[in-house]
């Protein structure tokens, strides 16, 4: 029997159940907002200034790109721990090319993209078609990238290329959100070019996962590979493309990182792969695959950066305090994910009995 609304306008629809992906994303966004409100109310050391938020974006634009690529691989049930090494290799290669070889910015960008694609193609092929464990493949990729970085140049140095220096110094002003200093001079708020690149790539990946057929294939493969095969999904090709896109994102993220730091060093992006994985998990991407959201990943990066700023502003400048708070935050989100996984298994078992 059909149900109609009181105005007689048509059939009432049952309320749509929130998916695990959307639920985890909402939790991440709420946690970030709550932490920022806490910082504003109790710390007040610059958190009221819009530029503080923009500085978080400026400092973490490259990590947003890396984490988005990482989320894509994790959604398919894989992992890629080479992204930090690729970032270091890209920044060092571009630095040497621009400063020592007198190269052009365009060729440096193409070099960064090429390095990322090369890692994505090789690692994707080994994981997808030779069926080698992604952790082992990307671990080898990480060691190779770090070693190659030292081979390219083994000492840190700042880049003096004029075109690059101008590009690095470019700021995109945000109107009406500036502040006045103690002398009464207005200082406009700004973001770096890398932030625009990161946001654009995040939007593209969000659209890919939300509405494109390849995006649905990523979720299908991560959820159940056997079921995906029965539905006609090319599982190997999907896994290959997830690593290819992650490699591409690592290459682009490496250049964005290079634009932010303006130097080359074998120690660059140390731990970036762990931060990318942590940000993805905090953002709601499950290690088991099949669940994840790019918006959640972006807020995962912002939450990770914000908790570090809060710890520093609270006067706990020792590095181990930051590590403890990040570990605690990660554990909380892993527990939440475990609860959701258990709930989903229970619901599937109940549905199977009916």
GIRALIN-V183845 format. One record per residue. N is the residue number from 0. RES is the residue in three letters. PHI is phi in radians with two decimals (none if undefined). Layout:
[[N:RES:PHI] [N:RES:PHI]]
This chain:
[[0:UNK:none] [1:UNK:-1.29] [2:UNK:-1.90] [3:UNK:-2.11] [4:UNK:-1.29] [5:UNK:-1.13] [6:UNK:-1.48] [7:UNK:1.26] [8:UNK:-1.44] [9:UNK:2.72] [10:UNK:-1.32] [11:UNK:-1.29] [12:UNK:-1.75] [13:UNK:-1.15] [14:UNK:-1.05] [15:UNK:-1.30] [16:UNK:-1.35] [17:UNK:-1.20] [18:UNK:-1.30] [19:UNK:-1.03] [20:UNK:-1.06] [21:UNK:-1.17] [22:UNK:-1.10] [23:UNK:-1.15] [24:UNK:-1.12] [25:UNK:-1.10] [26:UNK:-1.07] [27:UNK:-1.09] [28:UNK:-1.10] [29:UNK:-1.11] [30:UNK:-1.12] [31:UNK:-1.09] [32:UNK:-1.08] [33:UNK:-1.10] [34:UNK:-1.14] [35:UNK:-1.20] [36:UNK:-1.10] [37:UNK:-1.02] [38:UNK:-1.10] [39:UNK:-1.17] [40:UNK:-1.34] [41:UNK:-1.93] [42:UNK:-1.80] [43:UNK:1.00] [44:UNK:-1.54] [45:UNK:1.60] [46:UNK:-1.21] [47:UNK:-1.30] [48:UNK:-1.40] [49:UNK:-1.00] [50:UNK:-1.11] [51:UNK:-1.07] [52:UNK:-1.15] [53:UNK:-1.13] [54:UNK:-1.16] [55:UNK:-1.09] [56:UNK:-1.13] [57:UNK:-1.05] [58:UNK:-1.32] [59:UNK:-2.12] [60:UNK:-1.05] [61:UNK:-1.13] [62:UNK:-1.15] [63:UNK:-1.04] [64:UNK:-1.14] [65:UNK:-1.09] [66:UNK:-1.18] [67:UNK:-1.13] [68:UNK:-1.12] [69:UNK:-1.09] [70:UNK:-1.06] [71:UNK:-1.06] [72:UNK:-1.19] [73:UNK:-1.17] [74:UNK:-1.09] [75:UNK:-1.42] [76:UNK:1.61] [77:UNK:-1.90] [78:UNK:-2.74] [79:UNK:-2.51] [80:UNK:-1.76] [81:UNK:-1.67] [82:UNK:-1.12] [83:UNK:-1.16] [84:UNK:-1.12] [85:UNK:-1.11] [86:UNK:-1.05] [87:UNK:-1.11] [88:UNK:-1.11] [89:UNK:-1.10] [90:UNK:-1.12] [91:UNK:-1.21] [92:UNK:-1.09] [93:UNK:-1.17] [94:UNK:-1.11] [95:UNK:-1.14] [96:UNK:-1.11] [97:UNK:-1.33] [98:UNK:-1.53] [99:UNK:-1.69] [100:UNK:-1.83] [101:UNK:1.14] [102:UNK:-1.31] [103:UNK:-1.68] [104:UNK:-1.11] [105:UNK:-1.05] [106:UNK:-1.18] [107:UNK:-1.14] [108:UNK:-1.11] [109:UNK:-1.09] [110:UNK:-1.11] [111:UNK:-1.07] [112:UNK:-1.11] [113:UNK:-1.09] [114:UNK:-1.10] [115:UNK:-1.08] [116:UNK:-1.13] [117:UNK:-1.05] [118:UNK:-1.14] [119:UNK:-1.11] [120:UNK:-1.17] [121:UNK:-1.12] [122:UNK:-1.18] [123:UNK:-1.11] [124:UNK:-1.15] [125:UNK:-1.12] [126:UNK:-1.33] [127:UNK:-1.37] [128:UNK:-1.72] [129:UNK:-1.69] [130:UNK:0.99] [131:UNK:-1.54] [132:UNK:-0.99] [133:UNK:-1.06] [134:UNK:-1.10] [135:UNK:-1.18] [136:UNK:-1.08] [137:UNK:-1.32] [138:UNK:-1.11] [139:UNK:-1.08] [140:UNK:-1.10] [141:UNK:-1.11] [142:UNK:-1.09] [143:UNK:-1.10] [144:UNK:-1.12] [145:UNK:-1.14] [146:UNK:-1.14] [147:UNK:-1.13] [148:UNK:-1.07] [149:UNK:-1.19] [150:UNK:-1.16] [151:UNK:-1.06] [152:UNK:-2.91] [153:UNK:-1.84] [154:UNK:-2.30] [155:UNK:-1.27] [156:UNK:-2.76] [157:UNK:-1.56] [158:UNK:-1.51] [159:UNK:-1.92] [160:UNK:-0.99] [161:UNK:-1.09] [162:UNK:-1.10] [163:UNK:-1.20] [164:UNK:-1.05] [165:UNK:-1.14] [166:UNK:-1.12] [167:UNK:-1.11] [168:UNK:-1.44] [169:UNK:-1.18] [170:UNK:-2.21] [171:UNK:-1.78] [172:UNK:-1.34] [173:UNK:-1.86] [174:UNK:-1.18] [175:UNK:1.23] [176:UNK:-2.04] [177:UNK:-1.38] [178:UNK:-2.34] [179:UNK:-1.81] [180:UNK:-1.44] [181:UNK:-1.10] [182:UNK:-1.53] [183:UNK:1.47] [184:UNK:-1.50] [185:UNK:-1.38] [186:UNK:-2.02] [187:UNK:-1.22] [188:UNK:-1.33] [189:UNK:-2.64] [190:UNK:-2.30] [191:UNK:-1.52] [192:UNK:-1.05] [193:UNK:-1.02] [194:UNK:-1.15] [195:UNK:-1.09] [196:UNK:-1.09] [197:UNK:-1.11] [198:UNK:-1.13] [199:UNK:-1.08] [200:UNK:-1.17] [201:UNK:-1.09] [202:UNK:-1.12] [203:UNK:-1.06] [204:UNK:-1.20] [205:UNK:-1.07] [206:UNK:-1.11] [207:UNK:-1.02] [208:UNK:-1.31] [209:UNK:-1.45] [210:UNK:-2.16] [211:UNK:-1.55] [212:UNK:-1.07] [213:UNK:-1.02] [214:UNK:-1.13] [215:UNK:-1.12] [216:UNK:-1.13] [217:UNK:-1.04] [218:UNK:-1.16] [219:UNK:-1.10] [220:UNK:-1.15] [221:UNK:-1.21] [222:UNK:-1.27] [223:UNK:-2.86] [224:UNK:-1.13] [225:UNK:-1.15] [226:UNK:-1.13] [227:UNK:-1.08] [228:UNK:-1.07] [229:UNK:-1.17] [230:UNK:-1.49] [231:UNK:1.57] [232:UNK:-1.39] [233:UNK:-1.38] [234:UNK:-1.10] [235:UNK:-1.09] [236:UNK:-1.14] [237:UNK:-1.12] [238:UNK:-1.11] [239:UNK:-1.05] [240:UNK:-1.20] [241:UNK:-1.12] [242:UNK:-1.25] [243:UNK:-1.10] [244:UNK:-1.16] [245:UNK:-1.09] [246:UNK:-1.11] [247:UNK:-1.06] [248:UNK:-1.12] [249:UNK:-1.14] [250:UNK:-1.13] [251:UNK:-1.15] [252:UNK:-1.08] [253:UNK:-1.11] [254:UNK:-1.26] [255:UNK:-1.10] [256:UNK:-1.07] [257:UNK:-1.08] [258:UNK:-1.12] [259:UNK:-1.33] [260:UNK:-1.51] [261:UNK:1.20] [262:UNK:-2.70] [263:UNK:-2.06] [264:UNK:-2.82] [265:UNK:-1.09] [266:UNK:-1.62] [267:UNK:-1.09] [268:UNK:1.03] [269:UNK:-1.13] [270:UNK:1.40] [271:UNK:-1.10] [272:UNK:-1.14] [273:UNK:-1.20] [274:UNK:-1.14] [275:UNK:-1.15] [276:UNK:-1.14] [277:UNK:-1.07] [278:UNK:-1.11] [279:UNK:-1.12] [280:UNK:-1.16] [281:UNK:-1.07] [282:UNK:-1.35] [283:UNK:1.81] [284:UNK:-1.45] [285:UNK:-1.51] [286:UNK:-1.15] [287:UNK:-1.37] [288:UNK:1.56] [289:UNK:1.51] [290:UNK:-2.34] [291:UNK:2.95] [292:UNK:-2.61] [293:UNK:-1.13] [294:UNK:-1.07] [295:UNK:-1.07] [296:UNK:-1.09] [297:UNK:-1.03] [298:UNK:-1.22] [299:UNK:-1.12] [300:UNK:-1.10] [301:UNK:-1.13] [302:UNK:-1.15] [303:UNK:-1.09] [304:UNK:-1.19] [305:UNK:-1.15] [306:UNK:-1.12] [307:UNK:-1.17] [308:UNK:-1.16] [309:UNK:-1.13] [310:UNK:-1.06] [311:UNK:-1.15] [312:UNK:-1.18] [313:UNK:-1.36] [314:UNK:1.58] [315:UNK:-1.66] [316:UNK:-1.39] [317:UNK:-1.11] [318:UNK:-1.06] [319:UNK:-1.21] [320:UNK:-1.12] [321:UNK:-1.09] [322:UNK:-1.05] [323:UNK:-1.14] [324:UNK:-1.15] [325:UNK:-1.12] [326:UNK:-1.09] [327:UNK:-1.09] [328:UNK:-1.09] [329:UNK:-1.11] [330:UNK:-1.09] [331:UNK:-1.06] [332:UNK:-1.22] [333:UNK:-1.16] [334:UNK:-1.12] [335:UNK:-1.04] [336:UNK:-1.09] [337:UNK:-1.09] [338:UNK:-1.10] [339:UNK:-1.17] [340:UNK:-1.09] [341:UNK:-1.11] [342:UNK:-1.14] [343:UNK:-1.17] [344:UNK:-1.10] [345:UNK:-1.13] [346:UNK:-1.16] [347:UNK:-1.14] [348:UNK:-1.16] [349:UNK:-1.16] [350:UNK:-1.19] [351:UNK:-1.21] [352:UNK:-1.30] [353:UNK:-1.31]]
